[in-house]
Amino acid sequence: MTPEPHTGQTLDGLLGILDLEPIEVNIFRGRSPDGGPQRIFGGQVAGQALVAAGRTVPSDRFVHSLHAYFIRPGDPAVPIVYEVDRVRDGRSFTTRRVTAIQHGKAIFTLSASFHHVEPGLEHQAAMPDVPLPDELPTMRERLYDAVGRVPRFASWHPIDIRPVGPLSIEAEHDPSLRTTRNLIWLRVGETLPDDPLLHVCLMTYASDLSLLDTVLLAHGRSFSGIAMASLDHAMWFHRPFRADDWLLYAQETPTASGARGLARGLVYTRGGDLVCSVVQEGLIRLVADRGEQG
């Protein structure tokens, strides 16, 4: 059988979302896609905030880390204003703090550090031995085989995802599939411009797509009956990469407790270079215990 037609935003739409409007010095305005999630997707606001920070930094400095907090749910019906604080412009490092604002209140904060390229020591963790992406079905095909349809959460973004192992929706019905590891290949399916900041911002966007699903996979739970939200997010960028080449996102969850789950991931190029590390804590609340985020 063939999966349902894709009805989400196109790559051009996503690139448009990441192309912020400058409205004053250090102030930018972003928007959300039509037909997206009911609340602004966390990867979107993180990617947009990094765009805002990067546009105030010299082009010879590249982001090497970011740390972010999701403070309030975002409203996709209204624009987001991003205010950039130029915290430091040093000889080697540049630091920026970004606050995303809607309805007069902060919904998200991000701190990012940029560094010019320097030689130094080199080592990395080895890439897991996994099947190549061309040998694997797409996420949409896997979901269609599992439940006979493509849920909306898999259709509103243009990132091509190829799961290596089981899906949480499969582990819900087969306890033997439950695991604390979640490996996926991902890429943007069309050729992108060479701007390094764009590739980093797209990886920032994509990094939020599957981390909390890793926690669900460990417990054999699907999205049904679960209230989830990203709480904080950290990334470190180690080496250059392209978001339009295949990247292996090797994720794991070391713990979940107190209605929160922790997940972390390492991102490798198809050639085995470790290019990015990610850690996120998220709210994972059973519907029976549902309430407003604190």
N, C-alpha and C positions, 0 to 999 in steps of 0.2 A: 504493500500500500504506500501511497505518497503522502508525506506530511501536508498539513494545511498550508495555504499560501502565507508567505511572510507579510505581516501587516504593520511592522514597526517602522522606525525611522531608518532612512538610508544613511550611508557613510557621509554623503554630502550634508545631510541634516545634522549628523553628529559633529562634523567639522564646523558647521555653522554655529552650533551650540557652544563650541569651545572658542569661537572667535568673538571675544568680548568687545563691547562698545566703550571706548574711552569717553567719559563725560566730564572729567576734570583731572587735574594733576593727582595721580595716585588713587583715582576713583574710577571704577569700571562698572558696567552694567551687563548682566547676563540674563538669559531667558531659558525656559524649559521647552522640550519638544511637545508638540500636540500629540495626544493619544498615549502619553507615557504613563508611568505609575501614578497612583492617586497622591502620593507624597513624592517629593523630589528624590530621585535616586542618589544615594550617598556618593557614588563614584562621579556623578555629574558635578556636584558642588565642589568636591575635592579637585577634580580636574580643572574646573573653571577658576578656582582660587589659585591653583598653581600657575595657570596662564596669567592671571593678574600679577602675581609675584614676579614671574619671569619677565614680564614686559617692563619692569623697572630695574632690570639687572643688565650689566654689559654682556654682549653676546659671547665674549670669550670665557664666561663663567657658566658652569653647568650645575644643575641641581644635584646634590648628592644625598640629601635627606629631607624628609618632611614629617611633621608630627601634627595631627589634627584631632579636634574634638567636634562631634556632632551634638549640638546643644538643644535645638528644637527641630521638629519636623518642618521641612520646607514646603511652601505652597507653590505648586507648578503653575497656578493661574496668574501669578504676578511676577515681575522682574526681581532679580536679586542684585543688590548693590554690593560691590566688593571694595572695601577700603584697605589700602596697602600702607603699612607703617614701615618706613625704611630704617630698620633698627640699627644696622651697621653696614658700612662699606669699608672693609679692611683691605690690607695688601694682598691677602690670600683668599679670604672668605667674605661673602656678602650674605647678610641675614635679612629676611623679610617676614613680617607678620601680617596676615590677611584676616579681616573679619567680614563675613558674609551677613548681610542685613536684609530682613523683610519685615514689613509692618512696624518699623522702628525698633526692632529687636534683633540681637545677634542670633543667628541660627547655626553658625559654624565658625570655627577659628582654625587657622593653619599657620604654622611656623615652618619656614623652609630656609635651608642653607645652600649656598652656591659656592663653588670652588673652581679655580682655574686648574687646568690639567698639569699634574706634576708626576715625575717618575717616582717609583717606590717599590717596596716589597710586594710580592705577588703570591697568593695561594688561594684555593677555593675548595669547597666541598664538591665531591663528584656528583655528576648528574645521574639520576636513577636510570636503570635500564628498562626502557618502555617501548612499546610498538610506535612506529612512526605515524604521524597524523594522517598521511595518505592511506594508511591501512585501516583507519577507524571511521565509523559513521559519525555524522554530526550530532550535536546535542538534540536538535529538533527531531532527527530520525530516531534517536534512542528513546526520547519521550513518547513519540508516536507509537513505537513498538510496545512501550510499557503500558500506556494508558489509552491508546487509540485516538489521541488528539495531541495538539501542541498547546500546552498551557500558555496563557498570555505573558507570564514572566519570561518565557523563552523567546518571545517574538518581537519585543519592542526595541531591541538594540541590534546593531549591525556587526557585532563581533562574532566571528566563526569560532565555535567551541567544539572540540572533539574529546569527550570523556575517555579516559584510559580504563578506569575501573567502574564499579557499580554506582548507580545513582541513588540518592536518598529515597526516592519514590519506589525504587526496586527493593531496597533494603527494608522498607516498611513491611513488605509482604514475605521477605525471606531473611530471617535473622542471620543466616550464614554469610550474608553479604555485608553485614555491618563491619565498619572499619574506621579507624581514626585517621586514615590517609585518603586523600582525594587528589588525584592527578588528572590534569586536563591539558590539552594543547589549545592554544588560542592565537588568533591573529586578526588583523583587519584585512579583509579579503581583496582590497584593491590597492594599487600602488599609491603611496603617499609622497608629499614633498619631503625634501631632505632636512627640514628644520628639526634639530634634535629635541627642542622643547616640545614640539608637537607629539613626537613619539613617546616621550616621557609622560606627557599629560594623558595620552590615550591609554598607556599602561596603568596610570593612576586610576582612570575611569574603569578599566576592565578589572583591576585588582579587587574591586568590591563586589563583583558579580557572584562569586562562588565561595568566599571564605566562610560565611556562616552556614552555608549548606554542608560544609565539612563537619560541623558540630552535629547537624541533624543526621548525617550519614552514620555517625558513631552510635546513634541511638535508634536508628531505624525509623525516623520520623520524617514526614514530608512537610511541605509548607502548610498543609491543611491543619487547622487547630493550633497554630503557632503564631504568636505575635513577635516579629523580629525587627530590630533596628540596629544599625551600626552606632557604636558609642564613641570609640576612638580608633585611630588608624595611623600607622607609622610605616614609612617606606625608606629604604636606603638604596641608592642607585650606584652600582659598583663599576660598570663598564658600559660603553655605548651599545645600543641595539636599535633595531627597527621594529616597530609595531606591525608592519605589514609582512614580516617574516614570522614563521612559526616559532612560538615560545612555549616551553613546557612550564606550567605552573604547578609545582609540587607542594601541596598543602597538607597540613596535619593539624590536629587539635589535641593539645596536651591536657586540657581540663575544661570542665563546665561545672558551675555551682552558683547558687544564689540568683537564678534566672539570668545568668550571664555565661557566655561561652567565649573561650579564647581560641583563636586560630592563627596559624603563621604559615608563610609560604616562601619558597625559593623559586626564582624565575630563571630559566636557562634558555639560551638560544638552541636552535636545532643542532649546532655544532658542539654544544656542551659547555659554553661559557656561562658562568653564573653572573647575571647582570643586575639582579634586583632581589632584595629581601623585604618581606611584608609581615606585619603583625597587626591583628585587629581583635578588639573585644567588642562583643555585641550583646544586646538584650535578646534573650530567647525565652519568652514567657508563654507558658501554657495558657490557652484561651480561658480556662476555668479560673486562672489567677489574673486575668487581664485588668489593667488599670492604666492610668496615664503615666507616661515616662516621667521619672523623677526630676 
